[in-house]
């Protein structure tokens, strides 16, 4: 700090700015940890450090951060945050845990490397010093009684306590489907880590992880309640807010969180490598049951040759279109979905699908396009709500076969109404090998009714209730 009345040097100003702002601290400390890699900024970095600062001020006492892998979560939460906090509060005691001791030790070493660096010592070396009698990889202390302890899930060192209890990746993604291992993590948290806080009035807990299962530690704690939730999916799906006034800055469906590092090409490759189920959990932070919910995966039936036009389709006894319209012509609204179904005997086949954020005019054109492509799908079912009512009114004298559907019951009730046909193997979808959109549909089915979207399910239930259980819907004639 400069003497009273003397101007600050540039370095002193930067030092003070880094002391006050974790974001500025991360920017300047980056090269100490990653000297060969350039710092690539992203709005998610600011979001995470803003919430960590709120924890430091004890404005947030329990915080869950869900974010995709390789997005700097461990560096921010487990390396930079504790070393920044010790600048003003070296008395704080930190307890870190991960699913593997090697991961906790790795981040502990990085933190100690930052503290012992020339960069850090020149700026804040006079505030505290590491003790020589306790300066190990997994535990080091300072001369203000503060310490950092690195342990693992189930590790013996969790008999210690902390002012900041931080769990970074409690689950090994390769073991997430093991119920016994997963339950062991939850039992460790409930029986051990919840008792480790030093001061119930001032201590704080932070969990940072990618979602790996609907019953992982994040899901367990969110179900219990009392946790602030910072959730940042790789691709934008819906508005999200937190108690400190933060909101996801994205507005367009599918907009990426860190395109400067993980652009469309990298994300597409990740989807192919992980598959839709794992991608939905680890990158979109909305894991669906492996088995599925109302629509269990084991009952999925696929066909392997997708007809490109009507004359390539088998002889169906009945064909129809089914439309679920959006409420607004916005990129943040639900999708518009149109499906073409055919029935042969007791079996129903999904033949084609249109799905997108369509304006009202685009929705009209899409209905007309499917009608032209599939003229035998004479019945065109349109749910009589949202933009559907306007579509019906606009097209009623231009397109024959329009049927306004007023669904009976709620979405879940309608799903249960057609679930027996699905379970019996009477519902067929195009194989993911021949259809790019089948993977997203399968994930929506498996996660329903708790997924981010349900537009494809709504169009499907509307179609199948007409094809396989007609009395379940009410029909209004278009005049």
Secondary structure, DSSP 4 states (H G I P E B T S, - for coil): -PPTTSPPPHHHHHHHHHHH-HHHHHHHHHHHH-TTS-----HHHHHHHHHHHHHHTTS-SEEEEEE-TTSSHHIIIIIIHHHHHHHH-TT-EEEEEESSHHHHHHHHHHHHHHHHSHHHHHHHTTT--EEEEEE-SSEEEETTS-EEEEEETT-GGGGS-BSEEEEE--S-GGGTT-HHHHHHHHHHHHHTGGG-BS-TTT-EEEEEE----TTSHHHHHHHH---EEEEE-SB--S--B-TTS-B----STT-BS-TTTS-HHHHHHHHHHHHHHHHHHHTTS----SS-SSS-GGG--EES---SSGGGS---SEEEEEEE--SSSSTTSPPEEEEEEEEETTEEEEEEEEEE---HHHHHHHHHHHHHHTTT--EEEEESSTHHHHHHHHHTTTSTTEEEEEESS-HHHHHHHHHHHHHTT-EEEE-TTT-TTHHHHHHHHHHTTSSS--HHHHHHHHHHHHHT-GGGEEEE---
